[in-house]
């Protein structure tokens, strides 16, 4: 009998060890609900809900989802629990907040709530100027400046070769378009909600004389006389590659091919002397 009792006890211990993980998994809350909350650290990549956003709220196990728009005061109206403040929370934190109110109100014992943002209206950047699709660009995650430029279709032909970014709480900065893709991280920064991105129209220079395509052209940053001639189609067969006559501010000067062009310059390419 004593041996039988020991064997029976061993079997009970084995069965308890076998089924214990399943029982724990059944009652454990989802990771998002367990880690989210007002005091939780918000990841920089998580979207923060704001006024005018649209969210969908699902109580797991219930057939219907509730779609609501966040009021300007940052609250939503929910069945059973009334107003809930969600502005400034991530979807995970909002899930925890709603679940806590459903539980404290006695409507559910241990509710599991999912919140999904379906309309992004509170977080956006403003893109203006010489781009193909200017306007408000909603952002639901971290975006680099190059990504925002791609979303508005790039710059137009008349645009300057740089962008101006004005932050709500920072200084105005210029970024070279050529370096957005080829440069390092400092040349292609992350934008933040509320930033204003402006693509200015390029200033122009004029070129005439012995070039293949005389006319006016956008002035690029640090453009030299030689580059301006190339932009004008290059020299004709009789054109001279030496010093160039430039009308600048009402005065006529002569510049070397390596010197810089300034806005409004009128370049006259001379004929080569035989």
C-alpha atoms as one frame of an Amber mdcrd trajectory, in Angstrom:
protein
   0.000   0.000   0.000   2.808   2.385   0.812   4.448   1.734  -2.586   1.073
   2.249  -4.311   0.675   5.606  -2.555   4.147   6.763  -3.640   3.421   5.808
  -7.288   0.061   7.611  -7.161   1.729  10.771  -5.760   4.365  10.692  -8.521
   1.660  10.421 -11.186  -0.189  13.423  -9.731   2.994  15.523  -9.761   3.678
  14.632 -13.433   0.131  15.513 -14.446   0.345  18.862 -12.650   3.608  19.685
 -14.436   2.101  18.698 -17.803  -1.009  20.887 -17.579   0.347  23.865 -15.618
   1.739  25.792 -18.659  -1.561  25.489 -20.518  -3.467  26.882 -17.557  -1.102
  29.826 -17.226  -1.311  30.582 -20.957  -5.097  30.580 -20.771  -5.380  33.274
 -18.114  -2.325  35.369 -18.991  -3.236  38.683 -20.659  -1.794  39.606 -24.065
   1.646  41.202 -23.967   0.315  44.508 -25.346  -2.275  44.803 -22.584   0.197
  43.812 -19.891   2.916  46.264 -20.870   0.855  49.234 -21.992  -0.452  51.902
 -19.685  -0.073  55.544 -18.706   3.238  54.886 -17.012   4.675  52.714 -19.779
   7.513  53.954 -21.934   6.229  54.663 -25.447   8.358  53.441 -28.322   9.395
  56.166 -30.742   7.855  54.159 -33.597   4.408  53.763 -32.007   1.660  56.024
 -33.276   0.181  58.390 -30.695  -3.570  58.911 -30.993  -4.756  62.487 -31.327
  -7.906  64.563 -31.937  -9.806  63.838 -35.180  -8.211  60.398 -35.579 -10.550
  57.465 -36.225 -10.093  54.262 -34.247 -11.723  50.830 -34.141 -12.286  49.188
 -30.761 -12.783  45.425 -30.464 -13.604  43.462 -27.323 -12.259  39.993 -28.050
 -15.074  37.458 -28.086 -17.734  40.011 -29.059 -19.119  40.011 -32.611 -19.002
  43.741 -33.343 -16.292  46.343 -33.632 -16.901  49.948 -32.646 -15.554  52.670
 -34.935 -15.305  56.116 -33.337 -13.695  59.469 -34.078 -11.623  61.124 -31.385
 -13.224  64.398 -30.295 -11.244  67.623 -30.231 -10.952  67.277 -26.449  -9.155
  63.951 -26.922 -11.991  61.664 -25.802 -14.144  59.024 -27.462 -17.694  57.949
 -26.661 -18.064  54.228 -25.892 -21.089  52.095 -25.143 -21.430  51.098 -21.473
 -18.511  53.186 -20.189 -19.172  56.600 -21.777 -16.312  59.027 -22.412 -12.745
  57.711 -22.447  -9.675  59.917 -22.874  -7.360  58.424 -25.503  -5.435  61.406
 -26.919  -1.731  61.080 -26.195  -1.952  57.293 -25.864  -0.684  54.611 -28.201
  -3.220  52.025 -29.413  -1.854  49.542 -26.855  -2.252  52.039 -24.032  -5.763
  52.920 -25.194  -6.630  49.208 -25.200  -5.534  48.926 -21.586  -7.456  52.064
 -20.591 -10.708  50.836 -22.148 -10.285  47.334 -20.721  -9.756  48.784 -17.225
 -12.981  50.819 -17.454 -14.976  47.821 -18.699 -13.672  45.757 -15.794 -14.122
  48.432 -13.126 -17.690  49.026 -14.346 -18.489  45.359 -13.827 -19.299  44.695
 -17.484 -16.551  42.105 -18.052 -14.447  40.028 -15.687 -11.176  40.160 -17.636
 -11.791  41.888 -20.982  -9.207  41.798 -23.759  -9.470  44.897 -25.928  -7.803
  45.684 -29.264  -7.578  49.235 -30.616  -6.593  49.972 -34.210  -6.145  53.410
 -35.770  -7.975  53.482 -39.117  -7.878  57.213 -39.883  -4.801  59.339 -39.307
  -5.773  63.001 -39.018  -3.991  64.439 -35.997  -0.377  63.833 -36.968   0.800
  65.282 -40.255   3.446  67.384 -41.925   2.742  70.262 -44.294   4.503  70.225
 -47.670   4.357  73.386 -49.774   6.117  74.990 -52.716   7.439  73.539 -55.948
   6.436  69.902 -55.382   4.079  67.863 -57.536   1.404  67.266 -54.863   1.597
  69.908 -52.115  -0.627  69.555 -49.048  -0.952  67.797 -45.711   0.769  64.411
 -45.441  -0.487  62.192 -42.562   2.255  60.289 -40.755   1.531  57.101 -38.850
   5.160  56.272 -38.035   8.620  57.780 -38.289   9.390  59.072 -41.779  12.609
  60.358 -43.281  12.505  63.582 -45.269  13.211  61.623 -48.467  10.127  59.455
 -47.850   7.900  62.501 -47.451   9.324  63.962 -50.663   8.520  60.701 -52.460
   4.942  60.747 -51.119   4.314  64.162 -52.684   5.708  63.077 -56.044   9.082
  64.798 -55.824   9.942  68.334 -56.833   9.028  70.100 -60.057  11.538  71.175
 -62.693  11.430  74.773 -61.471  12.349  73.785 -57.894  15.574  74.656 -56.155
  17.957  71.826 -55.303  17.269  72.017 -51.574  14.354  71.799 -49.125  13.633
  74.016 -46.142  12.301  72.303 -43.006  10.700  74.377 -40.271  10.027  72.536
 -37.005   7.551  73.685 -34.371  10.231  73.909 -31.696  13.435  74.147 -33.683
  15.368  76.324 -36.113  14.823  76.394 -39.864  17.198  74.062 -41.715  18.151
  73.437 -45.345  18.711  69.983 -46.817  20.211  69.177 -50.206  17.898  67.043
 -52.350  20.880  65.308 -53.947  22.110  64.195 -50.512  18.758  62.864 -49.266
  19.366  59.442 -50.782  23.154  59.429 -51.095  24.126  61.130 -47.841  24.242
  59.811 -44.285  21.561  60.124 -41.589  22.172  63.810 -40.897  21.438  64.593
 -44.554  18.079  62.769 -44.459  16.520  63.507 -41.049  13.362  62.142 -39.505
  10.414  64.519 -39.681   7.976  65.117 -36.837   4.278  65.898 -36.724   3.770
  69.623 -37.210   6.869  70.119 -39.357   6.553  72.376 -42.403   8.528  71.399
 -45.496   8.984  74.005 -48.222  10.418  73.547 -51.691  11.393  77.009 -52.952
  11.363  77.890 -56.610  14.882  78.006 -57.972  16.467  81.324 -58.808  17.536
  81.570 -62.427  20.432  82.651 -64.586  20.477  83.506 -68.275  22.907  82.356
 -70.909  23.288  83.596 -74.466  25.818  83.736 -77.235  27.793  80.751 -78.465
  25.897  77.946 -76.658  23.664  75.336 -78.247  20.572  76.060 -76.086  20.512
  79.682 -74.930  17.813  80.697 -72.440  17.044  80.857 -68.722  17.774  77.958
 -66.355  17.370  77.134 -62.652  20.447  77.999 -60.642  21.894  75.097 -58.679
  23.846  75.466 -55.456  27.525  76.311 -56.088  27.076  76.216 -59.870  30.162
  77.306 -61.785  30.397  79.106 -65.124  31.511  75.832 -66.742  28.475  74.003
 -65.332  26.190  76.781 -66.549  27.594  76.414 -70.058  26.974  72.652 -69.891
  23.391  73.345 -68.734  22.966  75.507 -71.817  23.827  72.577 -74.053  27.555
  73.237 -74.281  29.559  75.411 -76.636  28.848  75.710 -80.320  31.620  74.898
 -82.752  32.724  78.520 -82.679  32.256  79.083 -78.931  35.120  80.023 -76.633
  35.799  78.177 -73.402  37.805  80.987 -71.839  36.665  83.931 -69.767  32.958
  84.766 -69.986  31.292  88.157 -70.025  28.711  88.365 -67.216  26.157  91.090
 -66.595  25.634  91.176 -62.825  23.552  93.831 -61.154  23.874  96.220 -64.086
  27.658  95.867 -64.321  29.624  93.828 -66.834  32.451  91.662 -65.508  34.543
  88.802 -66.873  34.707  85.503 -65.005  36.774  82.329 -65.296  35.003  78.988
 -65.949  35.650  77.923 -62.325  33.955  80.948 -60.743  30.414  80.788 -59.353
  27.228  81.961 -61.012  24.907  84.193 -58.974  21.116  84.616 -59.217  20.087
  86.819 -62.141  23.459  86.645 -63.909  23.390  87.036 -67.678  26.201  85.033
 -69.247  27.354  85.909 -72.761  29.547  83.260 -74.320  31.962  84.811 -76.819
  32.968  83.531 -80.189  36.350  81.893 -80.409  39.025  83.889 -82.215  40.825
  81.990 -84.957
